[in-house]
Amino acid sequence: MMNAKGDDRMNTLLENLKLSAQVEEGPLGPYIATYAAQLLSEGYTRHSSCVKIRLVGGFSGWLNQKSIAADEVITQHSSDYLRYRKRSGYRQGLGDAAALARLLELLREQGVITRPHDHPVTPGERLVREYDSYLEKERVLSLATRINYRSFARQFLTARFGNGPVALSRLRATDITDFVRCHARRLNGKRVQLMTTALRSFLRFGCHRGDITLDLAACVPAVASWSLSTLPKSLPPTHVKQVLMSCNRKTAVGRRDYAILMLLARLGLRGGEVVGLTLEDIDWENGLITVQGKSGQSSQLPLPADVGEAIVAYLRDGRPRVPNNRRLFLRARAPIIGFKSTCGVGSVVKHALARSGIDAVRKGSHQFRHALATTMLKRGASLSEIGDLLRHQHPDTTAIYAKVDLSSLRTLALPWPGGVR
């Protein structure tokens, strides 16, 4: 809902554009005001809003001329209209197609038109969607896990059945081993493990549906994996400081990025956990922050004073004033909404590394989590304390950090037989 001030801005915008009469004649007339309200609520400037509303108004008039009702509008109509505008001498803007796509999405949300399928849904895709629903409702897996599992299930079904009918009852052990052998060559160790785990999950889903009677999940080949065989990739403490200092905290974007990086560096949050933070997740009175972790786990962590100060600076002088959006961190440019995925946080990290002149092996946010654990260990923290802060569900996950404490490991090393040469 918009407040009175927002309503006045929207009405003034429409009046100044002199669009009221024009859009009332077209089939999209009842939805223009809602469209304008969305633009204003997401932080678009008056000029940008005017351009988009003019475009939508013209589209409505074009539909009226073609005798196309609102519930008959499809994606092809927006493409046809843009070509019509170009032939009529209008210069096409970079955001014109996106503006009409946003309008169609609004019509879908309002229930005016149905969601299109760019391609016919194959039997395999229908099964993958059912599998995804099973993972979400029955297994309660996170979106990130479901995305990975869906991808491998889709590849497996395509390899075995193509776009034709799917008959899981026809699957044999050789189908599974051949698929794993073929795809394992193109993937690294961790990704191969993920593929085999996803494949076992999908085959168990087939048993759950009653399509598979044999335990085909047991036929998925095991992939060699040596526990604690690698070192965690992290930034040295000096590089972490450089990255934090690279943020220009005199700008709104700089204050936002600094607050995000502080959460990564001081609390070891995952990228997805930063994305999901809301204004309600911070308990200022008790100095706590609530984090929604993996598998929907909710944890409360102490909020360090310096992290709290960074967030306050962003909230006071950086966070855009947009209504009805409770996400803590918002995009700086319209549409002003929360980050859609961890890619937003990853972009913040990538640009901070570039500004600092640091050529890190990894460019993502997880290296700050490793850096925090490594620093804590060197300062005398126990693995249990590190695991509690990082919210590891299993001690083995934390155990890998013992390998970076070289000073302690040297005391455990046995002397080389025969002495030093």
Stockholm file with secondary structure:
# STOCKHOLM 1.0

chainA/1-421         MMNAKGDDRMNTLLENLKLSAQVEEGPLGPYIATYAAQLLSEGYTRHSSCVKIRLVGGFSGWLNQKSIAADEVITQHSSDYLRYRKRSGYRQGLGDAAALARLLELLREQGVITRPHDHPVTPGERLVREYDSYLEKERVLSLATRINYRSFARQFLTARFGNGPVALSRLRATDITDFVRCHARRLNGKRVQLMTTALRSFLRFGCHRGDITLDLAACVPAVASWSLSTLPKSLPPTHVKQVLMSCNRKTAVGRRDYAILMLLARLGLRGGEVVGLTLEDIDWENGLITVQGKSGQSSQLPLPADVGEAIVAYLRDGRPRVPNNRRLFLRARAPIIGFKSTCGVGSVVKHALARSGIDAVRKGSHQFRHALATTMLKRGASLSEIGDLLRHQHPDTTAIYAKVDLSSLRTLALPWPGGVR
#=GR chainA/1-421 SS CCCHHHHHHHHHHHHHHTCHHHHHHSTTHHHHHHHHHHHHHTTCCHHHHHHHHHHHHHHHHHHHHTTCCGGGCCHHHHHHHHHHHHHTTCCCCTTHHHHHHHHHHHHHHTTSSCCCCSSCCCHHHHHHHHHHHHHHHTSCCCHHHHHHHHHHHHHHHHHHHTTSCCCGGGCCHHHHHHHHHHHHTTSCHHHHHHHHHHHHHHHHHHHHHTSCCSCGGGGSCCCCCCTTCSCCCCCCHHHHHHHHHTSCTTSHHHHHHHHHHHHHHHHCCCHHHHHHCBGGGEETTTTEEEEECGGGCEEEEECCHHHHHHHHHHHHHTSCCCTTCCBSSBCSSSSCCBCSSHHHHHHHHHHHHHHHTCCCSCCSTHHHHHHHHHHHHHTTCCHHHHHHHHTCSSHHHHHGGGGGCHHHHHHHCCCCTTCCC
#=GC SS_cons         CCCHHHHHHHHHHHHHHTCHHHHHHSTTHHHHHHHHHHHHHTTCCHHHHHHHHHHHHHHHHHHHHTTCCGGGCCHHHHHHHHHHHHHTTCCCCTTHHHHHHHHHHHHHHTTSSCCCCSSCCCHHHHHHHHHHHHHHHTSCCCHHHHHHHHHHHHHHHHHHHTTSCCCGGGCCHHHHHHHHHHHHTTSCHHHHHHHHHHHHHHHHHHHHHTSCCSCGGGGSCCCCCCTTCSCCCCCCHHHHHHHHHTSCTTSHHHHHHHHHHHHHHHHCCCHHHHHHCBGGGEETTTTEEEEECGGGCEEEEECCHHHHHHHHHHHHHTSCCCTTCCBSSBCSSSSCCBCSSHHHHHHHHHHHHHHHTCCCSCCSTHHHHHHHHHHHHHTTCCHHHHHHHHTCSSHHHHHGGGGGCHHHHHHHCCCCTTCCC
//
